[in-house]
């Protein structure tokens, strides 16, 4: 059980820790270019920018600075080319083409929107541009298609719902009834489908008593909360974010929803500043071990350095772990793939050399060891972390208690198997403690 307060952990790491030891820069690779131009695409405007996009930008600023301070990649400094992901799909695709043709980037790291992660890969293949999807969650990217030049260095949303189901059965094994409260678009429907199917496969006698689909950013959820109070489910699962998440927290607290039912929220990694205000007993989950004290910074130098660098640069951590940790994973994956390709070829690598090095790659990150374990070596797998919010009365602040980390192979389908098929097969081959 974890009792360390979030703010205390950050303060101790930032103030008491000595600076990270300097590393000897790698020699410049033969045939290396003057610079490595990297397109960084994230949400800089719109309703999701503060929640996802700006933390990702801050993380990119801090981590590119780190890589360049250490000599770059193969002796070549990274030059980030920042662009806003906001806008319709055709605009996003046009911007990708502009990055390739006009900005002449060597690769692109980007995309928070699942719709964009579905639209961009075909263009990346056409232009033969190495493209690293850093954050989007849809399972469709590599479960419905194959790509040569496209990789995703974060796990997909399958681990959110599967991790939630496994945590729920550990925390409340006698659960009998559940309800869903999810926004009426692809993310909400996919989240509920994965969680409910996983839970009912693990515990077939669980009954669904209510399934609610508020519109995206509906705001007022009083009608939905009334239905949940009437249905009295043992557990309420939701994947709300933005104003809808704020509404269910405030309105649900006032009306006693959290006293009546256990509420579990999947993929809560953007609840960073909001963590202090979450209700007692609220279950939160993370697509990867993305929390200031998980992994333990004392045992993970990259975790420690990430918090230190962000705090030094911005006066606080880079923001919600959802965007920030995933951005760093993408940069770490790119760096490791290039270095592996340089070692294999003895020169500056071609894009095809880097692609070959990237497939089934493993690399270290602030979240621990990341493996490009599925999707033909193009899709990362990660651990899933869940915990319960608990008010520490002595410190008068929330802590994350009853923490459980489910190993990657316990919550990710094996290579070549689709998420829902794996659930229906009874999680065949899952390695769970």
N, C-alpha and C positions, 0 to 999 in steps of 0.2 A: 504494500500500500504506500502511495506516495503522498507525503505531507508537505513538501517544500512549496512555499508560496511562489507564485509566478514572478511577482515584482522583486522579491528578495533574491531569487536566482539570478535575474538579469543584473541587479545591482552588484552582486558579489562578483559575477563574471567580468563585468565592465570595469569595476573599480579596483578589485584586488588582484586580478590576473596580470601577470607580466605580459609584454607584447610577444607575439609569435616570433619564433626564431627565424632569422633570415635564411633563405635557401640559396645555394649556388646556382646561378642561371645556367640553363642548358646551352651548349654551344650552338651556334647558328647552323641550321641544316644546309647542306649543299643545294644550290638552286633556289633558296628561299626567296620569296617576294619581299618587298619593302615593308608591307603591312598585310595583316589578315583582316579583311573587311567583313564584318558580321552584321547582317540585318537583325535588329531586335524589334520584334513586333509584339506590342502589348496594348492593353486598353488604357489610353491616356485621357479619355473623356467618356462621358456617358455614365449611366447609373452603376455600372460594375467597376468603374475605374478605381475608386478609392478602396473597394473591397479586394479586388484582385490585381488590377493593372499597375497601379502606382507602387505597391509593395514589390512587384516583379521588377519594375524599372529601378527602384532603389537597390534591390539585390544585384541586378546587372551592373549598376554603377560601382558598387562596392567590390564585387567579385572580379570584374574586368580589371579594376585597379589592382587587386591582389595579384592576378595572373601577370599583368604587365610589370608590376613591381618585382616579380620574381623572374623577369626576363622574357615573358611572353610564352608562346608555343613554338618550340624549335628555334628559339632566338628571335621570333617575330612577334611584334606587339599587335594586340587586337585593337582595331578601330571600330567601335560600335556605330551603326547607322540606325538611329531610332525612328520608328514610325508608329502611328496610331492605328490600332486594330479596329476602332469603332467605325460603324457604318455597315451598309448592306453587303451581302456576299460578293456581288460583282465588283464593288469598289475594293474589297479586300484582295480579290484575285488580281485586279488591275494594279494594285499597289505592289503585290508580289512580283509581277512582271516588271514594274518600274525599278524595283530593287535590283533585279537581275540585269536588266538592260541598261539602265541609266546610272545607277549607283555602282554597278559592277561588283556586287557583294560576292564573296566566296562561298557563303552559306547563309542560311536564315534560321534563326531561333525564334519561335513564336507560337501564338494562338492559344487563347483562353476559351473562346467560343467553340463548342463542339461542331456547330455548323461550318465554321471556317476550317476546322481540322478535317472535315469531310470534303470540302471544296478545293482546298489548296493542293493536296498531294498529286492529283492528276497533272496539274500545271508544273509542279516540281519535277515530275517524271519527264514531261515534255521538254523542259528546259535543262534537265540534268543538273539541277541545283540541289546540293545537300541541304536538307530541311529537317530541323529537329523540333518536333512538337513538344513544348515544355510543360503544358498544363491541362489541356482539355481532357474531358473524361469519357467521351463516348466509346463504347466497345466496338463501334462499327469500323474504325479506321483499318485495323489489321484483321478483324474477324470476317470482314466482307470483301477485302481486297488485299493484293500483295503489291509492294512497292520496293524499288531498289534504292532510291535516293532519300527516302523518308524514314525517320526514326522517331520514337517517342520515349523520352527518358524518365517519364513518370508513369506509374501504374494507371490503368483505366478504372472506371467507376465500379467494376465488378467487386473490387475488394471492399468498397464502402458498405454495400448491402450485405455481403457475406460476412464481413467482420462484425457488422451490427447484429446479425442473427446469432453468431457464435457468442458474442458478448452477452446478449440478452439471455440466452439459455444458461450461461454461467452465473449471471446476476440474479435471474428470476426463473429458475428451472420449472416452476409450477405454472407458468403463463398459460392461460387458456384462451383469451380473446385479445385481438389486436385491431387497431384502426389505422388508416392511412390519411395523412393530410399533406398533400403535395401539389405544387404548382402545375397547372394544366399546360405543360409543354414537354418536350422530349426528355429533358433532365428529370423532371418530377415523375413522369410515368416510368422511365427506365429505372429510377431509384427504387420506386415501390415494387416494380416487377421483380427485380433482383432480390430485394430483401424478403418480400412475402414468399416467393418461391423457395428461397434458401431456408427460411424458418420452417415452412411447412414440410420441407423435405427432411429437416432435422427433427421436427416434432409434428407429425402428421395430424394430431388431434387439435391443433390450434385453429380457432375459428376467426374469420374476418367479420367484424360486426359493423364496420362503417368504412367507406372509401370516399374521401372528399377531394375535389379538384378545384381549388380557388384559382382565379385568373392570376397571371403573373403581375406582381406589384399591386394586387387588389387593395392591400392596406387594411381595410376593416374586415376582420375575421370573426365578428361577433356571432353571425349565423352559424358558421362552422363550429365554433367553440360550444354553442348551445347544443348542437347535434352530438358532439363528443361527450358533453356532460350528461346527456340523456342516455347515450349508448353505454357509458361506463366501461370502456375497454380496460383490460389490465395494462395494456401498453399502447402508446400512440407513437407511430413512426412518422417522421417528417424530414423533408429535405429542403425546407424553405430557406430563402436567403433574402438579403436586402430589407426593404420595408416590411415585407411579409413576415420575416423572422422577428423583427422588432415588435411587430403587432402581436404575434402569438405569444411572445414572451411577456409583454406588458399586460395584454388583455387576459391571457391565460392565468397569470399570477393573481390578478385581482379577483378572478372568478373561481379560483380554487382548482383549476385544471391539473396543476402539478401535484396537488395533494391527493387527487382522486386516481390519477393514472401515472405510471412511469412513462416519461417522455424521452425518446431516443432520437437524436439528430445525427444523420450520417454526414460525413465530410464537413466537419466543423472547423477546418483549419483556418478559416477567415475570421473566426470569433476570437480575435486577439485582444483588442482593447475592450470588447464587449464581455470578455470572460468574467470580469469582476462583478458584472451585473446579472449574470445568469442565475436562475432559481436553484435552490438547493435540491439535489437529486437529479438534475438534468444530465442525461447521458450524452457525451460528445464523442465524435470519432474523427479520425484523421487518415487520409489516403497516403500512408507512409508515416514514419516516426518523425513528425515535424512539430516538436514542442521544445521550448528552451531547456528543459532538463531531461528530455528523452530524444536522442541518446544523452547520457550523462556527459557534459562537457569535459569533466575531468578525465574521461576515458576516450573521448573523441576530439582530437585537436582541431579538426575542421569545424565541428559544431562550436567549439569555444572561440575560434577565430572569426567565424561568421558573426556571432553575436557581438564580439569586440569591435570588429570593423564597422558594422552598421551603427553601433552605439557611438563610436568615435566620429563617424562621418555625419550622422543625422541627429545625434543626441538621444537616440532611442533605437531599439531593434527595427529592422527594415519594414516591419508591418506583418500583416496576416501571413502565416506560414504557407497558406494555400498557394499564393503566387511566388513568394520570396524563396522558399526552399526549392520549389520546382525549377525556378530559373537557375539557381546555383547548380542543381543536378544537371541541367542541360549544358551549362558551361563546363562542368567537370567531365561530362561525357565527351564533349567535343575535344577538350584538351587531351584526354586520355587516348581517344581514337587517333588523333593526329600524331601523338607521341609514339603510339604503337606502330603506326604506318611508317613514320620516319625511321624507327628502329628496324623495321622489316625491309625497307627499301634502301636505306643508307642515303637518302636524299629527301628533298621536299616532296611530299606525296601528291599524286593526282587525286581528283575527287573519287575515282574508282578505288584507289588505294585506301582512302579514308573509309569509304563504304565497307570494304572488305574487313578493315580493322574494327569497325563499329559493330559488326554482326556478332552477337553473343558476347559482347564485351562486358567486363565487370570493372567497376570503378568506385572509388571512395567519395563520400559526400558528407555534409553536416548531418544527414539523416542516416548515416551508416553505409554499408556496402550495397550498391545498386547493381543488379544483373539485368542485361538485355536478354531475358530468358525465354520469351515466347515470340509469336509473330514472325517466325523465321529469323529470330535474333534482332528484330527491329523494335520490339515492344518490351519496356522494362517491367519487372515485377518488384513489388515492395511489400514490406510488412504492413499490417494494419494495426492501428493503435486506438483503443477505446478506454474511456474513463468516466467517472461520475463526479460532477461538481459537488463540492462540499464546503460549507462555510466553516472556517476555522474561527471559533469565537474568541480565542485568545488574541489573534491577530486582526480579527474583524475583516477578513478578506477570504475570497474563494481559493481553494486549492483543488488540484486534480487528484481524486482518490480512487481506490480500487482499480488501478491501471492494469490493463492487460495488453500485451503485444502479441499479435498472431503472426507467426512466421509467414514469409511470402508464399511458400508452397502450400500453406494451409488455406489461403484465401484467393490465390490466383490459379486459374485453370492451366493445365499443362500445355505445352506447345502443340498447336494444331487443333485444339479443342475450344469450341465456343463456350462462353460463360454460362448461358442458360442450358446448353447441352450437358455441361459438366455438373451443374446443379441437379438436373434431371437424372443423371447417372449416379447420383448419390455421392458426389465429390470423389469420384474414383481416384485413388492414389494420393489423396490429400494427406499431408504429414502434419498432424496437429498434436500439440502436447496434451 
